[in-house]
Amino acid sequence: MQLTQALVEVEEKLQTLLQELRSLQVYCRSLEEENLRLKRELCSFGDSEQAKVVENAAKIEGEGHDNLARLYNEGFHVCHLHFAQPREGDCLFCMGFLRKDEL
C-alpha cells in the first residue's frame, strides 16, 4: 500500500512539473515573439538611433540584473513562476535566470 501511495505522489509531482513546463513554454514563446518584434523595430532605426538604443539597453539590463540579484539575496523569488514571493532556500529557476548573463 505504501508503494502505491508513493507512486501516486510521484505522478502528482510529475503532473505539477509538466504544468510548470507548459507555462514556461508559453512564456518562452512570448519572449521569442517579442524579441523578433523588437529586432524588426530596431532594424527600422538609423545607425545613430540604433547605437543609442543598444547603449540604453545595456545600461538598463545591467541595472535590472543587479536589482533582481539584490531582491533574490533579500529572500524573494525573481523567477516568473513565483516572482516577488518570499522564498525558503534556493530556487533553481531564480538561480538559472540570474546566472544566464554570466555564461
C-alpha positions, 0 to 999 in steps of 0.5 A: 500500500505504501508503494502505491501511495508513493507512486501516486505522489510521484505522478502528482509531482510529475503532473505539477512539473509538466504544468510548470513546463507548459507555462514556461513554454508559453512564456518562452514563446512570448519572449521569442515573439517579442524579441523578433518584434523588437529586432524588426523595430530596431532594424527600422532605426538609423545607425545613430538611433540604433547605437543609442538604443543598444547603449540604453539597453545595456545600461538598463539590463545591467541595472535590472540584473543587479536589482533582481540579484539584490531582491533574490539575496533579500529572500524573494523569488525573481523567477516568473513562476513565483516572482516577488514571493518570499522564498525558503532556500534556493530556487533553481529557476531564480538561480538559472535566470540570474546566472544566464548573463554570466555564461 
